[in-house]
């Protein structure tokens, strides 16, 4: 049975992009695919959300980019984490861990 897709919650997109880039640099389509993989297809990132977020995160200094060729020999912008981006990933991971735990507790409370 296919997993139902869920709208992204405020603030989750940054975390998912940072997590997607933790191991290697990727182009936008690769990041979108990776987000789907790591969330077991619960979240699908659309270009209209992804590319403005990538641009904003690059302005924040969390990502850097270079132009290269994709697997299909097309020009593509590749993104990778900076040191600041790795720190932000740690910060976001801790924050979402606390949020997730709090929501789990709230749902278990009668």
VENLIN-V635979 format. One record per residue. N is the residue number from 1. RES is the residue in three letters. OMEGA is omega in whole degrees, -180 to 180 (NA if undefined). Layout:
BEGIN
[[N/RES/OMEGA] [N/RES/OMEGA]]
END
This chain:
BEGIN
[[1/UNK/-178] [2/UNK/178] [3/UNK/177] [4/UNK/178] [5/UNK/-177] [6/UNK/176] [7/UNK/178] [8/UNK/175] [9/UNK/178] [10/UNK/176] [11/UNK/-178] [12/UNK/-176] [13/UNK/179] [14/UNK/-179] [15/UNK/-178] [16/UNK/176] [17/UNK/179] [18/UNK/180] [19/UNK/-180] [20/UNK/-177] [21/UNK/-176] [22/UNK/-176] [23/UNK/-176] [24/UNK/176] [25/UNK/-180] [26/UNK/171] [27/UNK/-174] [28/UNK/-179] [29/UNK/177] [30/UNK/178] [31/UNK/180] [32/UNK/178] [33/UNK/-178] [34/UNK/177] [35/UNK/177] [36/UNK/-179] [37/UNK/-174] [38/UNK/177] [39/UNK/-178] [40/UNK/177] [41/UNK/176] [42/UNK/180] [43/UNK/174] [44/UNK/-178] [45/UNK/179] [46/UNK/-180] [47/UNK/-180] [48/UNK/175] [49/UNK/-174] [50/UNK/-172] [51/UNK/173] [52/UNK/178] [53/UNK/178] [54/UNK/179] [55/UNK/180] [56/UNK/-179] [57/UNK/175] [58/UNK/177] [59/UNK/178] [60/UNK/-179] [61/UNK/-179] [62/UNK/-179] [63/UNK/169] [64/UNK/-177] [65/UNK/175] [66/UNK/177] [67/UNK/178] [68/UNK/179] [69/UNK/177] [70/UNK/178] [71/UNK/-179] [72/UNK/179] [73/UNK/176] [74/UNK/177] [75/UNK/-178] [76/UNK/177] [77/UNK/-180] [78/UNK/-178] [79/UNK/173] [80/UNK/-180] [81/UNK/170] [82/UNK/175] [83/UNK/178] [84/UNK/178] [85/UNK/177] [86/UNK/177] [87/UNK/179] [88/UNK/177] [89/UNK/177] [90/UNK/-180] [91/UNK/-179] [92/UNK/180] [93/UNK/178] [94/UNK/-179] [95/UNK/-180] [96/UNK/174] [97/UNK/178] [98/UNK/180] [99/UNK/-179] [100/UNK/179] [101/UNK/-180] [102/UNK/179] [103/UNK/178] [104/UNK/179] [105/UNK/-179] [106/UNK/-179] [107/UNK/-180] [108/UNK/-178] [109/UNK/-180] [110/UNK/NA]]
END
